[in-house]
């Protein structure tokens, strides 16, 4: 019998388990992951950025979690000797029409308590010599890290706490039995008093298995990247972002120097035909049918039809992708970039076509369901774990540590 069972071994699930272990040192904690390694999906395929929180609406969970998370993530990496770097980034306007949006972004950064600075085109070139701009913002707290390494450290800490970590274990059904829930899996059944759903791309389905209506559906969007060839990595020193289009829910293609010194360019954002579809040919009939029959998707598609078509063109045309990169670094040529891995974003979408823009955490009977954990979930993972654990009703049968 377990006190808590966490479904999902990505960075949010592992952080939650680790925080639970600190709060309740004598609790029996189970972590179930259907894949053979931790952080296999969203966490293991993201850009590795420690985000600052400059983009997010002041007062939102995203803004608070990200600002605090950037600090706690760096502290965690320092404490556990995980490779990371607080290199900062520039957000640049490439034409005069973008300058008012850049100013709004600067003010938002100030409202969110982030160290930001307006910089001239000449000052942009001092940071990133190959960027063409009409102005920019320097964001100092942005960093880079390998989140797989972070997750492996989380898992190591959980194991030392006495947690039971189970890979290759997929939850098939959740059967209530009085105050106990039975998790039926491909590797046997597990009884638990409390369930925490951190299943990412499948979080809405797991919620429904537990008789919880998330009021939203996960729609998968694939982000495709190119990588600079080694001899062209000198073109990017840190991280370079465009001014985002406020009418489109994604940030636009940008350049990211990774912790291994490679440089990734992208992503675009296209509908994935499979929830775990990392290539253009990946297809799952159930996943595809769910999206195609969901009214919210068609409302979203109609609203963003023009931008959506551009994203699809970039997906199939390297020339179009490179042209978008040239808006930031004009000297980039097609021969300078090669395809690299893609990631899939689990985006919660409402029936009315509105994207769930913030974290969506829904309570059920003896359960908590994290039904939307968008970027910056990796950056914010330590803070999200604390917030989830703080929402769990006090467990009187367990010893609670006040230092957790």
C-alpha positions in Angstrom: 0.0 0.0 0.0 1.4 3.4 -1.0 0.5 6.8 0.5 1.1 8.5 -2.8 1.4 7.4 -6.4 2.7 9.8 -9.1 1.9 8.9 -12.7 4.5 10.3 -15.1 8.3 10.4 -14.8 9.0 13.7 -16.5 10.5 16.6 -14.6 7.2 17.7 -13.0 6.3 14.2 -11.7 9.8 13.7 -10.4 10.0 17.1 -8.7 6.6 16.4 -7.0 7.8 13.0 -5.8 11.0 14.6 -4.4 9.1 17.3 -2.6 6.7 14.8 -1.2 9.6 12.8 0.2 10.9 15.9 1.9 7.6 16.8 3.4 6.6 13.3 4.5 9.9 11.4 5.2 8.0 8.2 6.3 5.6 8.2 3.4 5.5 5.3 0.9 5.8 7.0 -2.5 5.5 5.3 -5.9 6.4 6.8 -9.3 5.2 5.1 -12.4 6.6 5.9 -15.9 5.6 4.0 -19.0 8.9 4.5 -20.8 12.2 2.8 -20.1 13.9 6.1 -19.0 13.0 9.2 -17.1 12.3 12.4 -18.9 11.7 10.6 -22.2 9.2 12.9 -23.8 8.6 16.6 -23.2 11.4 17.1 -20.7 14.0 15.2 -22.6 13.3 16.9 -25.9 13.0 20.6 -24.9 15.5 23.4 -25.6 17.3 23.2 -22.3 16.6 26.8 -21.4 16.3 28.1 -17.9 13.7 30.8 -18.6 13.5 34.1 -16.9 9.8 34.7 -17.0 9.9 37.9 -19.1 7.0 36.9 -21.4 4.3 35.9 -18.9 1.3 37.8 -17.7 2.2 39.5 -14.3 0.5 37.7 -11.5 0.1 34.4 -13.4 1.3 31.1 -12.1 3.6 31.0 -15.1 5.3 34.4 -14.2 5.7 33.5 -10.5 6.8 29.9 -11.0 9.3 30.9 -13.7 10.9 33.8 -11.8 11.3 31.8 -8.6 12.1 28.6 -10.6 15.0 30.2 -12.5 16.6 31.0 -9.1 15.9 27.6 -7.5 17.0 25.7 -10.6 20.3 27.4 -10.7 20.8 26.8 -7.0 19.9 23.1 -7.4 22.4 22.8 -10.3 25.1 24.5 -8.2 24.4 22.3 -5.2 24.6 19.1 -7.2 27.3 20.0 -9.7 25.1 19.9 -12.8 26.4 21.6 -15.8 24.6 24.9 -16.4 25.3 28.5 -17.4 23.5 31.7 -16.8 24.4 33.3 -20.1 21.5 35.7 -20.6 19.7 36.3 -23.8 18.7 39.1 -26.2 15.2 39.7 -27.6 15.5 41.8 -30.7 13.1 43.8 -33.0 14.0 43.4 -36.6 11.8 46.3 -37.9 10.3 49.5 -36.6 6.8 48.0 -36.3 8.1 45.6 -33.6 9.5 48.4 -31.3 6.2 49.1 -29.5 5.8 45.3 -28.7 9.4 45.2 -27.6 8.7 48.1 -25.2 5.7 46.3 -23.8 7.9 43.2 -23.3 10.5 45.3 -21.4 7.7 46.8 -19.1 6.3 43.3 -18.5 9.8 42.1 -17.5 10.0 44.9 -15.0 6.5 44.1 -13.6 7.6 40.5 -13.2 10.6 41.5 -11.2 13.2 40.5 -13.8 16.5 42.3 -14.5 16.1 43.6 -18.0 17.7 46.4 -20.0 16.9 48.2 -23.2 19.8 48.1 -25.6 20.5 49.8 -28.9 21.3 48.0 -32.2 25.0 48.7 -31.5 24.7 47.2 -28.0 22.9 44.2 -29.4 26.0 43.6 -31.6 28.3 43.8 -28.6 26.4 40.8 -27.3 25.6 39.0 -30.6 27.8 40.5 -33.4 25.9 38.8 -36.2 22.4 39.9 -35.4 20.6 42.6 -37.3 18.1 44.6 -35.3 16.6 48.0 -34.7 16.7 47.6 -30.9 16.6 44.9 -28.2 16.3 43.9 -24.6 19.0 42.2 -22.6 17.6 39.6 -20.2 20.2 38.6 -17.7 18.8 35.7 -15.8 18.2 33.3 -18.7 20.4 30.2 -18.6 20.9 26.8 -20.2 21.1 23.3 -18.7 20.5 19.7 -19.6 17.2 18.8 -18.0 17.7 15.1 -18.4 20.6 15.4 -16.0 18.4 17.4 -13.6 15.8 14.6 -13.8 18.4 11.9 -13.1 19.4 13.8 -10.0 15.8 14.1 -8.9 15.4 10.4 -9.3 18.5 9.7 -7.4 17.3 11.8 -4.5 13.9 10.1 -4.5 15.6 6.7 -4.4 17.6 7.8 -1.4 14.4 9.0 0.3 13.0 5.5 -0.1 10.7 6.1 -3.0 9.7 3.3 -5.3 10.6 4.2 -8.9 9.0 2.0 -11.6 9.9 2.3 -15.3 8.2 0.5 -18.1 5.0 0.6 -16.2 1.9 2.0 -18.0 -1.3 2.8 -16.1 -4.2 1.1 -17.9 -7.1 1.7 -15.4 -7.7 3.4 -12.1 -10.3 1.5 -10.0 -11.6 3.1 -6.8 -12.0 0.7 -3.8 -13.4 2.7 -0.9 -10.8 5.3 0.1 -8.1 3.3 -1.8 -7.4 3.5 -5.6 -6.1 0.5 -7.5 -3.8 1.4 -10.4 -3.9 -1.4 -12.9 -0.8 -1.5 -15.1 1.0 -3.7 -17.5 3.3 -4.7 -14.6 0.7 -5.6 -12.0 -1.6 -3.6 -9.7 -0.7 -1.0 -7.1 -2.8 0.3 -4.3 -2.5 3.9 -3.2 -4.3 6.4 -1.0 -3.6 9.4 -3.2 -2.9 9.8 -6.9 -1.0 12.7 -8.6 -1.4 12.8 -12.3 1.7 14.3 -14.0 1.3 12.4 -17.3 2.0 15.3 -19.6 0.9 14.4 -23.2 -1.6 11.9 -21.7 -2.7 13.9 -18.6 -6.3 14.4 -19.8 -6.7 10.7 -20.5 -5.3 9.8 -17.0 -7.6 12.3 -15.4 -10.6 10.7 -17.1 -9.5 7.3 -16.0 -9.8 8.7 -12.5 -13.3 10.2 -13.2 -12.0 13.8 -13.4 -13.1 16.0 -16.3 -10.2 18.3 -17.2 -12.5 20.6 -19.2 -9.8 20.6 -21.9 -8.1 18.3 -24.3 -4.4 17.8 -25.0 -3.5 18.8 -28.5 0.1 17.9 -29.5 2.2 20.4 -31.4 5.5 19.4 -32.8 8.4 21.8 -32.7 11.0 21.1 -35.4 14.6 22.3 -35.0 17.7 22.8 -37.2 21.2 22.8 -35.8 24.1 25.0 -36.8 27.0 23.0 -38.3 30.0 23.1 -36.0 32.0 25.6 -38.1 29.1 28.1 -38.0 28.5 28.0 -34.2 30.5 31.2 -33.8 27.4 33.1 -35.2 25.6 32.7 -31.9 27.1 33.5 -28.5 24.1 33.1 -26.2 20.4 33.0 -26.9 18.7 35.1 -29.6 14.9 35.6 -29.6 12.5 37.6 -31.9 9.7 39.8 -30.6 6.8 37.3 -30.3 3.7 37.9 -32.3 1.0 38.6 -29.7 -1.7 37.1 -31.9 0.1 33.7 -32.1 0.6 31.4 -29.1 4.2 30.5 -29.9 7.4 32.4 -29.5 8.7 32.1 -33.1 12.0 30.6 -34.3 15.0 31.6 -32.3 18.6 30.5 -31.7 19.7 28.6 -28.5 23.2 27.8 -27.5 22.9 24.4 -25.7 25.0 23.4 -22.7 27.0 21.0 -24.9 28.0 24.1 -27.1 25.8 23.1 -30.0 23.4 25.7 -31.4 19.8 24.9 -32.2 17.6 27.0 -34.4 13.8 26.9 -34.2 11.2 25.7 -33.5 8.3 26.0 -35.8 5.0 24.8 -34.5 2.9 22.3 -36.4 0.1 19.9 -35.4 1.5 16.5 -34.6 -0.6 13.6 -35.9 0.4 11.5 -32.8 0.7 12.6 -29.2 4.3 11.3 -29.2 4.9 12.1 -32.9 8.5 13.4 -33.3 8.6 13.0 -37.0 6.4 14.1 -39.9 5.4 10.5 -40.6 4.4 9.5 -37.1 0.6 8.8 -37.0 -1.8 7.4 -34.5 -5.4 7.0 -35.5 -6.9 7.5 -32.1 -4.8 10.7 -31.5 -5.6 12.1 -34.9 -9.3 11.3 -34.7 -9.6 13.0 -31.3 -8.1 16.2 -32.6 -10.1 16.2 -35.9 -13.4 15.7 -34.1 -12.7 18.3 -31.4 -14.5 21.6 -32.0 -11.9 23.5 -30.0 -9.2 22.6 -32.5 -11.1 23.9 -35.5 -11.9 27.2 -33.7 -8.2 27.6 -33.0 -7.2 26.7 -36.5 -9.6 29.2 -38.0 -8.3 32.0 -35.7 -4.6 31.3 -36.6 -5.0 30.1 -40.2 -2.5 32.5 -41.7 0.2 31.8 -39.2 -0.6 28.1 -39.2 0.0 27.9 -42.9 3.4 29.6 -42.6 4.4 27.1 -39.9 3.4 24.2 -42.2 5.4 25.7 -45.1 8.4 26.0 -42.8 8.0 22.4 -41.8 8.3 21.2 -45.4 10.6 23.8 -46.8 14.1 24.3 -45.5 14.4 27.5 -47.6 11.4 29.0 -45.8 12.8 27.9 -42.5 16.2 29.5 -43.3 14.5 32.7 -44.5 12.9 33.1 -41.1 16.3 32.6 -39.4 17.8 35.2 -41.7 15.4 37.8 -40.1 17.7 37.6 -37.0 21.1 36.6 -38.6 21.1 37.6 -42.3 24.3 35.7 -43.1 22.8 32.3 -42.3 22.6 30.1 -45.4 20.9 26.8 -46.0 24.2 24.9 -45.9 24.8 26.3 -42.4 22.0 24.3 -40.8 21.1 20.6 -40.6 17.9 19.0 -39.1 18.0 17.8 -35.5 15.6 16.4 -33.0 12.0 17.6 -32.6 9.9 18.0 -29.5 6.2 17.7 -28.9 4.4 20.2 -26.7 1.3 19.0 -24.8 -1.1 22.0 -25.2 -4.4 22.0 -23.3 -7.1 23.4 -25.5 -10.7 24.4 -24.4 -13.9 23.6 -26.3 -14.2 27.3 -27.3 -10.8 27.2 -29.1 -8.9 29.0 -26.4 -5.5 27.7 -25.4 -5.0 27.1 -21.7 -2.2 29.6 -21.2 -1.4 28.9 -17.6 -0.9 25.9 -15.4 -4.1 23.9 -15.0 -4.3 21.8 -11.8 -7.5 20.0 -11.1 -8.5 18.3 -7.9 -10.4 15.0 -7.8 -11.3 12.7 -5.0 -8.0 11.8 -3.4 -6.2 13.1 -6.5 -4.5 16.0 -8.1 -4.3 16.3 -11.9 -1.7 18.5 -13.6 -3.6 18.9 -16.9 -1.5 21.7 -18.4 2.1 22.3 -17.5 3.4 24.5 -20.4 6.8 26.0 -20.9 8.4 27.0 -18.5 7.5 23.8 -16.7 11.1 22.5 -16.7 12.5 25.8 -15.4 9.7 26.0 -12.8 9.7 22.3 -11.8 11.0 22.8 -8.2 8.3 25.5 -7.6 5.6 23.5 -9.3 6.4 20.5 -7.1 6.1 22.6 -4.0 2.8 24.1 -5.2 1.3 20.7 -5.9 2.4 19.2 -2.6 1.0 22.3 -0.8 -2.4 21.6 -2.3 -2.5 18.0 -1.0 -4.7 17.8 2.1 -2.8 17.3 5.3 -2.0 13.6 5.8 -2.6 13.1 9.6 -1.2 9.5 9.5 2.2 10.8 8.3 5.0 12.7 10.0 5.2 16.1 8.3 8.5 17.9 8.0 8.2 21.7 8.4 11.5 22.2 6.5 10.1 20.8 3.2 
